[in-house]
Amino acid sequence: MPLMLTSAQFIRLPQVKEITTLSKSSIYRLMEEGDFPKQHALGARTVVWSKSQVEDWCAQKMSAALP
């Protein structure tokens, strides 16, 4: 059965950097370490991230930082 994405929003690297305030190298390092959402290939030279996954990652980091 195919995956149904009803309201998925995809964002490109500049938006990921803006949302997270991380550098490109930090994003890719965290992805390699398994501590950041993986990118999805849409084409031969196009990758995107799920906006909700990136926002969830940010919320998780904020929750972990609270006492």
Secondary structure per residue as TSV (DSSP state, phi and psi in degrees):
chain	resnum	aa	ss	phi	psi
A	1	M	-	360.0	131.3
A	2	P	-	-70.6	150.3
A	3	L	-	-71.1	130.3
A	4	M	-	-102.2	114.9
A	5	L	-	-107.9	105.5
A	6	T	S	-84.8	-42.6
A	7	S	S	-133.9	33.9
A	8	A	-	-68.8	135.9
A	9	Q	-	-117.1	131.5
A	10	F	E	-105.8	144.6
A	11	I	E	-129.4	152.0
A	12	R	-	-95.0	174.3
A	13	L	H	-54.3	-44.0
A	14	P	H	-57.9	-37.4
A	15	Q	H	-72.1	-36.4
A	16	V	H	-62.1	-44.6
A	17	K	H	-61.9	-40.1
A	18	E	H	-67.0	-44.2
A	19	I	H	-66.2	-43.0
A	20	T	H	-91.6	-19.3
A	21	T	-	62.7	21.1
A	22	L	-	-94.3	156.0
A	23	S	-	-80.1	164.3
A	24	K	H	-57.6	-45.4
A	25	S	H	-65.0	-36.2
A	26	S	H	-66.9	-40.6
A	27	I	H	-60.9	-48.8
A	28	Y	H	-69.0	-34.0
A	29	R	H	-64.9	-46.1
A	30	L	H	-63.5	-37.6
A	31	M	H	-61.6	-44.6
A	32	E	H	-61.6	-35.9
A	33	E	H	-79.8	-6.7
A	34	G	T	80.6	18.4
A	35	D	-	-112.3	23.1
A	36	F	S	-154.4	146.2
A	37	P	-	-55.9	140.7
A	38	K	-	-75.2	151.0
A	39	Q	-	-80.5	161.4
A	40	H	E	-122.4	130.7
A	41	A	E	-81.3	126.9
A	42	L	S	-100.9	-18.8
A	43	G	S	-162.5	-170.4
A	44	A	S	-62.5	-33.7
A	45	R	S	-130.0	20.9
A	46	T	-	-125.9	121.2
A	47	V	E	-124.1	150.0
A	48	V	E	-140.1	164.9
A	49	W	E	-119.0	154.2
A	50	S	E	-76.9	123.6
A	51	K	H	-59.4	-41.1
A	52	S	H	-66.5	-36.5
A	53	Q	H	-66.8	-40.0
A	54	V	H	-66.8	-43.1
A	55	E	H	-65.2	-38.9
A	56	D	H	-63.8	-40.3
A	57	W	H	-60.7	-44.5
A	58	C	H	-62.1	-44.2
A	59	A	H	-62.9	-39.2
A	60	Q	H	-63.7	-42.1
A	61	K	H	-65.6	-38.4
A	62	M	H	-66.7	-42.5
A	63	S	H	-63.5	-39.4
A	64	A	H	-67.7	-26.5
A	65	A	H	-82.6	-16.0
A	66	L	-	-78.7	143.7
A	67	P	-	-69.7	360.0
